[in-house]
Amino acid sequence: MINKQNAILSLVLGALALIRPLMKITGLIDIFGSEAVGSIVMTVLISVVWIIIVLAIKVQNPIQVLVFAGISYAAFSIILSGILSPILTGELQGPLTNPIALVSVFITNIIWGLILGIIASVISHLEK
């Protein structure tokens, strides 16, 4: 069971990761040269920030927190897509239009959070 502090942290980290799709929507992602490169760079930067935050706060269970952060990000990005795609394109697009994509977004972000949580746990144990 995730405690209240870790739940809040997971939600904050998930919301923080929305910077990537927001940069894509606004075109700011192109400052990295291309959308593909920008997406990779931003994902790496977000990953590093997530790990630094859980290590700095000395979270007891970084795997749990970062898996839930991945779930939070997946939910937030799906909601953001559902709100913005009709406004920007005139029709609903994205994971909400495809059940397989919807599941895929959650699985991908759970795996992302799990990998980062394992990395943070290993670093945390090495620091002790």
Solvent accessible surface area in square Angstrom, and as a share of the most:
residue,aa,sasa,rsa
1,M,227,1.02
2,I,37,0.19
3,N,84,0.43
4,K,161,0.68
5,Q,146,0.65
6,N,18,0.09
7,A,31,0.24
8,I,89,0.45
9,L,23,0.11
10,S,2,0.01
11,L,90,0.45
12,V,88,0.50
13,L,1,0.00
14,G,0,0.00
15,A,46,0.36
16,L,72,0.36
17,A,0,0.00
18,L,29,0.14
19,I,78,0.40
20,R,63,0.23
21,P,23,0.14
22,L,77,0.39
23,M,21,0.10
24,K,97,0.41
25,I,75,0.38
26,T,91,0.53
27,G,33,0.32
28,L,100,0.50
29,I,2,0.01
30,D,80,0.41
31,I,124,0.63
32,F,65,0.27
33,G,67,0.64
34,S,46,0.30
35,E,80,0.36
36,A,69,0.54
37,V,74,0.42
38,G,0,0.00
39,S,23,0.15
40,I,114,0.58
41,V,48,0.27
42,M,15,0.06
43,T,45,0.26
44,V,83,0.48
45,L,87,0.43
46,I,7,0.04
47,S,13,0.08
48,V,71,0.41
49,V,58,0.33
50,W,0,0.00
51,I,21,0.11
52,I,100,0.51
53,I,48,0.24
54,V,3,0.01
55,L,33,0.16
56,A,77,0.59
57,I,104,0.53
58,K,159,0.68
59,V,17,0.10
60,Q,170,0.76
61,N,66,0.34
62,P,11,0.07
63,I,59,0.30
64,Q,38,0.17
65,V,0,0.00
66,L,0,0.00
67,V,25,0.15
68,F,80,0.33
69,A,0,0.00
70,G,0,0.00
71,I,55,0.28
72,S,11,0.07
73,Y,12,0.04
74,A,0,0.00
75,A,32,0.25
76,F,55,0.23
77,S,21,0.13
78,I,10,0.05
79,I,98,0.50
80,L,32,0.16
81,S,30,0.19
82,G,16,0.15
83,I,101,0.51
84,L,39,0.19
85,S,14,0.09
86,P,51,0.32
87,I,124,0.63
88,L,105,0.52
89,T,75,0.44
90,G,64,0.61
91,E,103,0.46
92,L,81,0.40
93,Q,77,0.34
94,G,34,0.33
95,P,23,0.14
96,L,85,0.42
97,T,77,0.45
98,N,67,0.34
99,P,101,0.63
100,I,139,0.71
101,A,31,0.24
102,L,58,0.29
103,V,86,0.49
104,S,52,0.34
105,V,34,0.20
106,F,59,0.25
107,I,90,0.46
108,T,80,0.47
109,N,14,0.07
110,I,61,0.31
111,I,86,0.44
112,W,40,0.14
113,G,0,0.00
114,L,71,0.35
115,I,90,0.45
116,L,11,0.05
117,G,0,0.00
118,I,81,0.41
119,I,72,0.36
120,A,0,0.00
121,S,17,0.11
122,V,79,0.45
123,I,59,0.30
124,S,25,0.16
125,H,128,0.57
126,L,140,0.70
127,E,120,0.54
128,K,186,0.79
